[in-house]
Amino acid sequence: MDESTTDTSDEPAAETESENEAEQETDAEWMDPADKPILEFLQSEDAFEPAQLDEAGLCPGNFGAYRCRELTKYGLLNNPMTGVYEVSERGEQYLDGELDPSELEPDE
């Protein structure tokens, strides 16, 4: 039984490593692996506060707020009110595979 338990624990570890490698990939040098999941989460909502990212288990709220500000700089999010973000038209295009974020420049 110990051998079967060992085999079972090895398989999830291998899957976890593959999942972690996939999560580390980004579509642009300025992006973070959390950005696409953040955008996908926001796409399912009308508008949100970064604290909801923490509640959803995507990333800590403070880090989510920072990434939202960065995504706003590159035009992938809109910031209609302080602390509230929504996916922009450009962000929708990125999620639909119609936009290469590596070609985007930040708004200063």
LORO-743359 format. One record per atom (N, C-alpha, C, O): x, y negated, z negated; residue in one letter. Coordinates in pm, whole numbers, padded with zeros to 5 digits, always signed. Layout:
XYZa ...
END
This chain:
+00082+00119+00000m +00000+00000+00000m +00086-00126+00000m +00048-00227+00059m +00200-00120-00064d +00287-00236-00067d +00333-00273+00073d +00343-00391+00106d +00362-00171+00157e +00407-00198+00292e +00298-00267+00373e +00326-00362+00447e +00173-00220+00361s +00064-00283+00436s +00040-00426+00387s +00007-00514+00466s +00057-00448+00258t +00042-00583+00204t +00151-00672+00260t +00126-00788+00293t +00273-00619+00270t +00384-00696+00324t +00359-00729+00471t +00381-00842+00514t +00311-00629+00548d +00283-00652+00689d +00176-00759+00706d +00187-00845+00793d +00072-00754+00624t -00037-00850+00633t +00014-00991+00602t -00025-01087+00669t +00101-01004+00502s +00150-01137+00467s +00246-01190+00572s +00257-01312+00588s +00317-01101+00645d +00408-01147+00750d +00332-01207+00866d +00376-01308+00922d +00220-01148+00905e +00146-01197+01020e +00096-01340+01002e +00118-01422+01091e +00030-01374+00890p -00013-01513+00874p +00103-01610+00872p +00090-01723+00919p +00219-01568+00816a +00334-01657+00814a +00378-01690+00956a +00412-01805+00984a +00379-01591+01044a +00417-01615+01183a +00317-01709+01250a +00357-01798+01326a +00189-01689+01224e +00088-01777+01281e +00105-01918+01228e +00091-02015+01303e +00134-01930+01100t +00151-02062+01039t +00270-02133+01102t +00262-02253+01128t +00380-02062+01126e +00496-02123+01190e +00460-02175+01328e +00499-02286+01364e +00386-02098+01407s +00346-02140+01539s +00255-02261+01532s +00268-02355+01611s +00163-02260+01436e +00073-02374+01419e +00152-02498+01379e +00124-02606+01430e +00250-02484+01289n +00331-02597+01248n +00412-02653+01363n +00424-02775+01376n +00468-02567+01448e +00542-02613+01564e +00452-02692+01658e +00491-02797+01708e +00332-02643+01680a +00238-02712+01768a +00198-02846+01708a +00182-02944+01781a +00182-02852+01576e +00144-02976+01511e +00253-03081+01518e +00224-03201+01512e +00378-03041+01530q +00489-03134+01532q +00507-03202+01669q +00579-03301+01679q +00444-03151+01770e +00456-03209+01903e +00373-03336+01911e +00263-03344+01856e +00428-03436+01981t +00354-03560+02003t +00360-03593+02152t +00445-03542+02225t +00268-03678+02196d +00262-03715+02336d +00341-03841+02368d +00352-03879+02485d +00397-03905+02268a +00479-04025+02288a +00576-04037+02172a +00549-03989+02062a +00688-04102+02196e +00791-04117+02095e +00739-04191+01971e +00780-04159+01859e +00651-04287+01989w +00600-04368+01878w +00490-04297+01799w +00452-04344+01691w +00440-04186+01851m +00329-04118+01786m +00376-04024+01675m +00492-03982+01672m +00285-03993+01585d +00306-03899+01476d +00218-03777+01502d +00112-03790+01563d +00259-03658+01458p +00175-03540+01480p +00032-03555+01426p -00058-03486+01474p +00010-03641+01329a -00124-03660+01273a -00214-03745+01363a -00336-03747+01343a -00156-03816+01460d -00234-03913+01537d -00348-03851+01618d -00461-03901+01615d -00320-03744+01688k -00427-03684+01769k -00541-03631+01681k -00657-03656+01713k -00511-03559+01571p -00621-03518+01484p -00698-03637+01425p -00820-03629+01408p -00628-03746+01396i -00695-03866+01346i -00791-03918+01452i -00907-03948+01422i -00744-03929+01575l -00829-03978+01684l -00947-03885+01709l -01060-03930+01730l -00923-03755+01705e -01031-03658+01726e -01135-03669+01615e -01255-03660+01641e -01090-03690+01492f -01183-03707+01381f -01266-03834+01400f -01388-03834+01383f -01198-03941+01437l -01268-04068+01458l -01365-04060+01574l -01469-04126+01573l -01331-03982+01672q -01419-03967+01789q -01553-03905+01747q -01656-03931+01809q -01551-03824+01644s -01674-03761+01598s -01754-03852+01506s -01866-03818+01467s -01699-03966+01471e -01764-04063+01382e -01783-04193+01460e -01715-04217+01559e -01877-04277+01415d -01895-04408+01478d -01782-04503+01438d -01723-04568+01523d -01754-04512+01313a -01645-04593+01258a -01610-04530+01124a -01689-04455+01067a -01493-04560+01074f -01455-04493+00950f -01356-04575+00872f -01302-04674+00920f -01335-04532+00751e -01233-04587+00663e -01124-04482+00646e -01154-04363+00644e -00998-04523+00635p -00889-04425+00621p -00907-04326+00506p -00855-04215+00514p -00979-04363+00402a -01001-04271+00290a -01073-04145+00337a -01057-04039+00276a -01152-04154+00444q -01223-04037+00496q -01126-03933+00553q -01157-03814+00554q -01009-03977+00600l -00908-03882+00649l -00859-03795+00534l -00838-03675+00551l -00842-03856+00418d -00800-03783+00300d -00909-03684+00259d -00880-03568+00229d -01033-03730+00257e -01146-03644+00220e -01160-03526+00316e -01200-03417+00276e -01128-03548+00445a -01137-03442+00545a -01015-03350+00544a -01012-03249+00614a -00914-03385+00464g -00794-03301+00454g -00696-03321+00568g -00609-03236+00588g -00707-03430+00644l -00616-03453+00756l -00482-03511+00711l -00376-03468+00757l -00487-03609+00622c -00366-03672+00570c -00405-03762+00453c -00523-03794+00437c -00308-03802+00371p -00339-03894+00261p -00395-04026+00315p -00357-04070+00423p -00484-04088+00240g -00549-04210+00283g -00454-04323+00320g -00474-04390+00420g -00349-04344+00239n -00253-04451+00268n -00180-04426+00399n -00160-04519+00478n -00141-04301+00423f -00074-04268+00548f -00172-04284+00665f -00134-04332+00772f -00297-04243+00645g -00399-04259+00748g -00421-04405+00783g -00437-04439+00900g -00421-04492+00682a -00438-04635+00707a -00321-04689+00788a -00341-04769+00880a -00199-04646+00755y -00081-04688+00831y -00090-04641+00976y -00066-04718+01068y -00125-04513+00996r -00133-04461+01133r -00244-04531+01211r -00229-04555+01331r -00354-04564+01146c -00462-04637+01214c -00415-04774+01259c -00450-04819+01368c -00335-04841+01177r -00280-04971+01218r -00189-04954+01339r -00191-05035+01431r -00108-04847+01339e -00019-04822+01453e -00100-04789+01579e -00070-04840+01687e -00201-04705+01565l -00284-04669+01680l -00359-04791+01733l -00386-04800+01853l -00393-04884+01645t -00456-05009+01687t -00359-05095+01765t -00396-05156+01866t -00232-05101+01721k -00129-05177+01792k -00115-05132+01937k -00092-05212+02027k -00131-05001+01959y -00115-04945+02093y -00248-04937+02168y -00253-04885+02280y -00354-04988+02108g -00482-04998+02177g -00567-04872+02176g -00667-04866+02248g -00530-04772+02097l -00608-04649+02094l -00724-04656+01995l -00817-04576+02001l -00717-04752+01903l -00825-04776+01807l -00863-04923+01811l -00782-05009+01844l -00988-04951+01775n -01035-05086+01749n -01050-05101+01599n -01074-05003+01528n -01035-05223+01551n -01048-05254+01409n -01153-05364+01394n -01118-05481+01374n -01282-05327+01403p -01388-05429+01402p -01402-05505+01270p -01446-05620+01269p -01364-05442+01159m -01368-05506+01027m -01249-05456+00948m -01193-05350+00978m -01210-05530+00848t -01099-05489+00763t -01125-05349+00707t -01228-05324+00644t -01030-05258+00731g -01039-05122+00678g -01131-05028+00753g -01153-04915+00710g -01187-05072+00865v -01278-04989+00944v -01220-04976+01085v -01182-05075+01146v -01214-04853+01134y -01156-04826+01266y -01250-04741+01349y -01330-04664+01296y -01240-04758+01481e -01315-04675+01575e -01229-04652+01699e -01142-04732+01730e -01254-04543+01767v -01177-04509+01887v -01214-04608+01998v -01332-04632+02025v -01112-04664+02060s -01132-04759+02170s -01154-04684+02301s -01142-04562+02306s -01184-04758+02405e -01197-04696+02537e -01066-04631+02578e -01065-04522+02635e -00955-04698+02550r -00823-04642+02580r -00800-04514+02499r -00743-04418+02551r -00844-04513+02373g -00832-04393+02291g -00913-04278+02346g -00869-04163+02343g -01033-04308+02396e -01117-04206+02461e -01047-04149+02583e -01048-04028+02607e -00985-04237+02661q -00912-04192+02780q -00797-04100+02742q -00774-04000+02809q -00726-04133+02635y -00617-04048+02588y -00670-03910+02548y -00614-03808+02589y -00776-03907+02471l -00832-03779+02426l -00887-03697+02541l -00889-03574+02534l -00931-03763+02647d -00981-03693+02766d -00868-03652+02861d -00894-03593+02966d -00742-03683+02824g -00627-03647+02907g -00608-03739+03027g -00538-03703+03121g -00670-03857+03024e -00662-03950+03136e -00559-04061+03115e -00542-04146+03202e -00491-04062+03001l -00398-04169+02967l -00274-04109+02903l -00284-04025+02814l -00157-04153+02947d -00030-04111+02890d +00013-04214+02787d +00051-04325+02826d +00010-04183+02658p +00045-04282+02556p +00190-04324+02558p +00224-04428+02501p +00277-04247+02622s +00418-04285+02628s +00438-04410+02715s +00544-04473+02710s +00338-04444+02794e +00347-04563+02881e +00291-04688+02813e +00299-04797+02869e +00234-04674+02693l +00174-04787+02623l +00278-04869+02550l +00376-04815+02498l +00257-04999+02548e +00343-05091+02472e +00261-05146+02356e +00140-05165+02369e +00327-05171+02242p +00252-05224+02127p +00214-05370+02147p +00288-05447+02209p +00099-05408+02093d +00061-05550+02088d +00131-05607+01966d +00123-05552+01857d +00199-05716+01984e +00271-05777+01870e +00192-05887+01809e +00236-05950+01713e 
END
